[in-house]
Amino acid sequence: MREDIAKANVELPVSENLGVPAQSIKIGDVTLSNRLAIHPMEGCDGTVLGEPGDLTFRRYKRLAAGGAGLIWFEACAVVEEGRANGRQLYLNGQTLPSFKSLLDSISGRPYTVLQLTHSGRYSKPSPDAYAIVATDENPYLDPLSNPRRRLISDDELEALEDRYVEAARLAKDAGFDAVDVKACHRYLISELLGAHNRNGKYGGSFENRTRFLLNIIEKIRSSVNIDVTLRLNACDVLPYPYGWGCDADGNPDLKEPLRLMKILSDKGVGLVNLTIGNPYYNPHIGRACDVGPYKAPEHPIESAARMLNIIRELKSAAPSVAVIGTGFSWFREFGGNIAAGCIEKGWIDIAGFGRQSLAYPDFANDILYNGGMVRRKCCVACTKCTELMRFGSMAGCVVRDTATYLPLWREATAGRTMMSNKIATHI
């Protein structure tokens, strides 16, 4: 691994000291038992009402037993029209008891964060639903999005702020330790951050484009006794004026993300989960891969190193904020070593694993207590979990959780070879 990193001519720390991620860390009034986290990975396996389904319960029981000090629960819609699909979780008064049961069912009680979302241009609660966009035109993303789109108004956005607050109140009642005001991957809030061409009080200037996000954070903090965090795109890798944190060529320009990190720190946000890119447009940017139908234009080490170095830069702008880094799953059994190196060097405070957790839910226990991760248990970065989601099925690891997800894969892909090739070309 060190030789491959040197060959790629990138800066990426590696450490054999796996005692580093085993260290505890204090966030506000809470101490996490270790520095390993589970990223929000959607299973698309809720009920029509938005309750956790049988596979949702199964997944989180396995993750809770896996040893990570923090579980960042998957995207949960704050309104029906903001659901990404008809099985996305949706927390409301009717579904609250099922969320309580979900938390009651997991053991060990790691720190729990619920990701609150409005899927924006990727919202599709029903086949004939309109996607909800923050800008009139985006030549890069529009061709890959639902052609049935409508622009969300300022009045709707203002009312939506209070729906996030209500969802946070319900999350507190359910027993979650924190809520995430999701601002990544070009879902609604993320798209607003890059809404340079939008008119009105939520678009144009930096102050306007960050208004919706910061208003929600302030409203939740002032009215609900729950920690407030966010998963934030450090940059979209989309050309200005169609992206956040980028120049006219689509290269990272972090002046505004750095400015936002300082504001978040000043407002008392103690934890930020950082990522980059758009899984629908440039998935290799934030989710390195070298297996499967999608052909990345660069070596996965380059992708991972770019992301971790950007995260490192944003961490330096807000040293009081605990930062969760990502990009470790592709490294297979060396993921723990890359994570340890990044924590050791101060690039991040906590290492988050996404796809790896679906394939290998007890990866944290192996890092912490068994000398490291085992290759035969690792995610192979084949993207089949994502493809299951794209095909409208329930998502999980086809390779390592075969008994559960291979039948779903076979069902979803039967007669869909041409569609699979089309999706691979465009995502």
Residue pairs with C-beta under 8 A, 6 or more apart in sequence:
1 14
1 331
1 334
1 337
1 338
2 14
4 301
5 12
5 14
5 301
5 305
8 299
8 301
8 302
8 305
10 301
10 302
10 305
10 306
10 309
11 305
11 309
12 301
12 304
12 305
12 308
12 338
12 341
13 338
13 341
13 342
13 344
13 345
13 347
14 334
14 337
14 338
14 341
15 337
15 340
15 341
15 344
16 337
16 340
17 340
17 344
18 336
18 337
18 340
18 367
18 368
18 371
18 372
20 35
20 340
20 343
20 344
21 34
21 35
21 36
21 336
21 339
21 340
21 343
21 351
21 367
21 368
22 34
22 35
22 367
22 368
23 34
23 35
23 343
24 31
24 32
24 33
24 34
24 35
24 69
25 31
25 32
25 35
25 69
25 322
25 349
25 350
26 32
27 111
27 227
27 270
27 271
27 322
28 227
28 270
30 111
30 177
30 227
32 69
32 70
32 110
32 111
32 350
33 69
33 110
34 67
34 68
34 69
34 364
34 368
35 69
35 339
35 343
35 349
35 350
35 351
36 67
36 68
36 69
36 70
36 339
36 350
36 351
36 353
36 363
36 364
36 367
36 368
37 68
37 69
37 70
37 71
37 72
37 273
37 324
37 350
37 351
37 352
37 353
38 63
38 66
38 68
38 70
38 71
38 72
38 352
38 353
38 354
38 357
39 72
39 273
39 326
39 352
39 353
39 354
39 357
40 72
40 73
40 74
40 75
40 115
40 180
40 231
40 354
41 74
41 354
41 355
41 357
41 358
41 385
41 395
42 74
42 75
42 84
42 88
42 389
42 395
43 55
43 56
43 59
43 74
43 394
43 395
43 396
44 85
44 87
44 88
44 388
44 389
44 392
44 393
44 394
44 395
45 53
45 54
45 55
45 56
45 59
45 87
45 394
45 395
46 52
46 53
46 56
46 87
46 88
46 89
46 90
47 53
47 87
48 86
48 87
49 90
49 94
49 95
50 76
50 77
50 80
50 83
50 88
50 89
50 90
50 91
50 92
50 95
51 89
51 95
51 98
51 99
52 60
52 89
52 98
52 99
52 101
52 102
53 87
55 394
55 396
55 404
56 89
56 102
57 102
57 105
58 404
59 358
59 361
59 396
60 71
60 73
60 102
60 105
60 106
61 105
61 106
61 107
62 361
62 362
63 71
63 106
63 357
63 361
64 71
64 106
64 107
64 108
64 109
64 110
65 107
65 108
65 361
65 362
66 357
66 361
66 362
66 363
66 364
66 365
67 362
67 364
67 365
67 367
67 368
67 369
68 110
68 353
68 357
68 364
69 110
69 111
69 350
69 364
70 110
70 111
70 112
70 113
70 324
70 350
71 106
71 110
71 111
71 112
71 113
72 113
72 115
72 180
72 231
72 273
72 324
72 352
73 112
73 113
73 114
73 115
73 176
74 89
74 115
75 84
75 88
75 89
75 115
75 117
75 119
75 182
75 187
76 88
76 89
76 90
76 91
76 114
76 115
76 116
76 117
76 167
77 83
77 84
77 88
77 89
77 90
77 91
77 117
77 118
77 119
78 91
78 116
78 117
78 118
78 160
78 163
78 164
78 166
78 167
79 118
79 160
79 163
80 90
80 125
81 123
81 125
81 129
81 132
82 117
82 118
82 119
82 120
82 123
82 125
82 132
82 188
83 90
83 119
83 123
83 124
83 125
84 117
84 119
84 122
84 123
84 124
85 124
85 125
85 389
85 392
86 125
86 126
87 394
88 119
88 125
89 95
91 99
91 114
91 116
91 167
91 170
91 171
91 174
92 167
92 170
93 170
96 170
96 173
96 174
99 170
99 171
99 174
99 175
100 173
100 174
100 175
102 174
103 112
103 174
103 175
103 176
104 175
111 177
111 178
112 175
112 176
112 177
112 178
113 176
113 177
113 178
113 179
113 180
113 227
113 229
114 171
114 174
114 176
114 178
114 179
114 180
115 179
115 180
115 182
115 231
116 164
116 167
116 168
116 171
116 179
116 180
116 181
116 182
117 182
117 187
117 188
118 132
118 160
118 187
118 188
118 189
119 187
119 188
120 131
120 132
120 133
120 134
120 152
120 186
120 187
120 188
120 189
120 190
120 191
121 131
121 132
121 133
121 134
121 141
121 145
121 146
121 149
121 186
121 187
121 188
121 191
122 131
122 145
122 146
122 186
122 187
122 280
123 129
123 131
123 132
123 188
124 131
124 146
128 148
129 146
129 148
130 146
130 148
130 149
130 150
131 145
131 146
131 148
131 149
131 150
132 149
132 150
132 152
132 188
133 145
133 149
133 150
133 151
133 152
133 191
134 151
134 152
134 188
134 191
134 192
134 195
134 198
134 202
134 203
135 151
135 191
135 194
135 195
135 197
135 198
135 203
135 242
136 151
136 197
136 198
137 197
138 242
139 242
140 238
140 239
140 242
140 243
140 281
141 186
141 238
141 242
141 278
141 280
141 281
142 149
143 426
144 280
144 281
144 426
144 427
145 280
152 160
152 188
154 200
154 201
154 202
157 192
157 202
157 212
160 212
161 212
161 215
161 216
161 219
162 219
164 181
164 216
164 219
164 220
165 216
165 219
165 220
165 223
165 224
167 179
168 179
168 220
168 224
168 226
168 228
169 223
169 224
171 179
171 226
172 224
172 225
172 226
176 226
177 226
177 227
178 226
178 227
178 228
178 229
178 271
179 220
179 226
179 227
179 228
179 229
180 229
180 230
180 231
180 273
181 189
181 213
181 216
181 217
181 220
181 228
181 229
181 230
182 189
182 190
182 230
182 231
183 189
183 190
183 193
183 213
183 230
183 231
183 232
183 233
184 190
184 231
184 232
184 233
184 275
185 233
185 275
185 277
185 278
185 279
185 280
185 286
186 194
186 233
186 236
186 278
186 280
186 281
189 212
189 213
189 216
190 233
190 236
190 244
192 198
192 202
192 203
192 209
192 212
192 213
193 209
193 210
193 213
193 233
193 244
193 260
194 209
194 236
194 238
194 241
194 242
194 243
194 244
194 245
195 202
195 203
195 204
195 209
196 203
196 204
196 209
196 240
196 241
196 242
197 203
197 204
197 241
197 242
198 204
198 208
198 209
200 208
201 208
201 211
202 208
202 209
202 211
202 212
203 209
206 256
206 259
209 244
210 260
210 263
213 230
214 263
214 267
217 228
217 230
217 264
217 267
217 269
218 267
220 226
220 228
221 228
221 267
221 268
227 270
227 271
228 269
229 269
229 270
229 271
229 272
229 273
230 264
230 269
230 272
230 273
231 272
231 273
231 274
231 275
232 257
232 260
232 272
232 273
232 274
232 275
233 244
233 245
233 257
233 274
233 275
233 276
233 277
234 245
234 252
234 254
234 257
234 274
234 275
234 276
234 307
234 310
234 311
234 314
235 243
235 244
235 245
235 246
235 252
235 253
235 254
235 257
235 276
235 277
235 310
236 243
236 244
236 245
236 246
236 276
236 277
236 278
237 243
237 246
237 250
237 251
237 252
237 276
237 277
237 278
237 282
237 285
238 244
238 246
238 250
238 278
238 281
238 282
239 246
239 247
239 248
239 249
239 250
240 246
240 247
240 248
240 253
243 250
244 256
244 257
245 252
245 253
245 254
245 256
245 257
246 252
246 253
247 253
252 276
252 306
252 310
254 310
254 313
254 314
257 314
258 313
258 314
258 317
261 272
261 314
261 317
261 318
261 321
262 317
262 318
264 272
264 318
264 321
265 318
265 320
265 321
269 321
270 320
270 321
270 322
271 321
271 322
271 323
271 324
272 314
272 318
272 321
272 322
272 323
272 324
273 323
273 324
273 326
273 352
274 310
274 311
274 314
274 315
274 323
274 324
274 325
274 326
275 286
275 307
275 326
276 285
276 286
276 306
276 307
276 310
277 283
277 284
277 285
277 286
277 287
277 307
278 285
278 286
279 286
279 287
279 386
279 427
280 427
281 427
283 289
283 294
283 383
283 386
283 427
284 294
284 296
284 297
284 298
284 300
284 303
285 303
285 306
285 307
286 303
286 307
286 326
286 327
287 329
287 354
287 355
287 383
287 386
288 296
288 300
288 301
288 303
288 304
288 327
288 329
288 330
288 381
289 296
289 300
289 330
289 381
289 382
289 383
290 296
290 299
290 300
290 330
290 381
291 380
291 381
291 382
291 383
292 381
292 382
292 383
292 384
292 387
292 424
293 383
293 387
293 420
293 421
293 423
293 424
294 383
294 424
294 427
295 424
296 303
300 330
300 381
303 327
303 330
304 327
304 328
304 330
304 331
304 338
307 326
307 327
308 325
308 327
308 342
308 347
308 348
309 347
311 323
311 325
311 326
311 347
311 348
312 342
312 347
312 348
314 323
315 321
315 323
315 346
315 347
315 348
315 349
322 349
322 350
323 348
323 349
323 350
324 348
324 349
324 350
324 351
324 352
325 339
325 342
325 347
325 348
325 350
325 351
325 352
326 352
326 353
326 354
327 338
328 335
328 336
328 338
328 339
328 351
328 352
328 353
328 356
329 335
329 353
329 354
329 355
329 356
329 379
329 381
330 381
331 337
331 338
332 373
332 375
332 378
332 379
332 380
333 372
333 373
333 374
333 375
333 378
334 373
335 353
335 356
335 363
335 373
335 378
336 363
336 366
336 367
336 372
336 373
337 372
339 351
339 367
340 351
342 348
342 351
343 349
343 350
343 351
353 363
353 364
355 379
355 381
355 385
355 397
356 363
356 378
356 379
357 363
358 379
358 385
358 395
358 396
358 397
358 400
358 401
359 377
359 378
359 379
359 380
359 397
359 399
359 400
359 401
360 373
360 377
360 378
360 379
360 400
363 373
363 377
363 378
366 372
366 373
366 374
366 377
367 373
377 400
379 397
379 399
379 400
380 399
382 398
382 399
384 397
384 398
384 399
384 409
385 395
385 396
385 397
385 398
385 405
386 395
387 412
387 413
387 420
387 423
388 394
388 395
388 396
388 398
388 405
388 408
388 409
388 412
389 395
390 423
390 427
391 412
391 413
391 416
391 419
391 420
392 412
393 408
393 409
393 411
393 412
394 405
394 408
396 404
396 405
396 408
397 405
398 405
398 406
398 408
398 409
413 420
